Amino acid sequence: MVTVGNSRMVKLLKGQWKDDLGKIHQGGRTIEIVVPLERLPYFEKLK
């Protein structure tokens, strides 16, 4: 779904996650990220 603005809500499952910029996020919650259209965000689950 495309919406106006550059922010998106992302629900992370429990655990630790690293985003495409290298920032570590604690899971088990929903976070808001700023994502311009030219960036494709992704999250990698850490052990």
C-alpha positions as CSV (number, residue, x, y, z in Angstrom):
1,M,0.0,0.0,0.0
2,V,1.4,3.4,-0.9
3,T,0.6,6.3,1.4
4,V,1.5,9.9,1.7
5,G,4.7,10.6,3.7
6,N,8.0,8.8,4.2
7,S,7.3,6.9,7.4
8,R,6.2,3.3,7.7
9,M,5.1,1.1,10.6
10,V,7.0,-2.2,10.9
11,K,6.1,-5.0,13.3
12,L,9.1,-6.9,14.4
13,L,8.8,-10.4,15.9
14,K,10.6,-11.2,19.2
15,G,14.4,-11.2,19.0
16,Q,17.0,-8.7,17.7
17,W,16.9,-7.3,14.2
18,K,19.4,-5.4,12.1
19,D,18.0,-3.0,9.5
20,D,19.5,-2.2,6.1
21,L,21.4,0.8,7.6
22,G,23.0,-1.4,10.3
23,K,20.9,-0.2,13.2
24,I,19.9,-2.9,15.8
25,H,16.3,-3.0,16.9
26,Q,14.7,-5.0,19.7
27,G,11.8,-7.1,18.5
28,G,8.4,-7.9,20.0
29,R,7.0,-4.5,19.1
30,T,6.0,-2.2,16.3
31,I,8.4,0.6,15.2
32,E,8.1,3.5,12.9
33,I,10.8,4.0,10.3
34,V,11.4,6.8,7.8
35,V,11.8,5.4,4.3
36,P,12.1,7.6,1.2
37,L,10.8,6.0,-2.0
38,E,14.3,5.3,-3.4
39,R,15.2,3.1,-0.4
40,L,14.1,-0.5,0.0
41,P,14.3,-1.3,3.7
42,Y,14.9,-4.8,5.0
43,F,15.5,-6.4,8.4
44,E,17.8,-9.3,9.2
45,K,17.1,-11.4,12.3
46,L,20.2,-11.8,14.5
47,K,20.9,-14.9,16.6
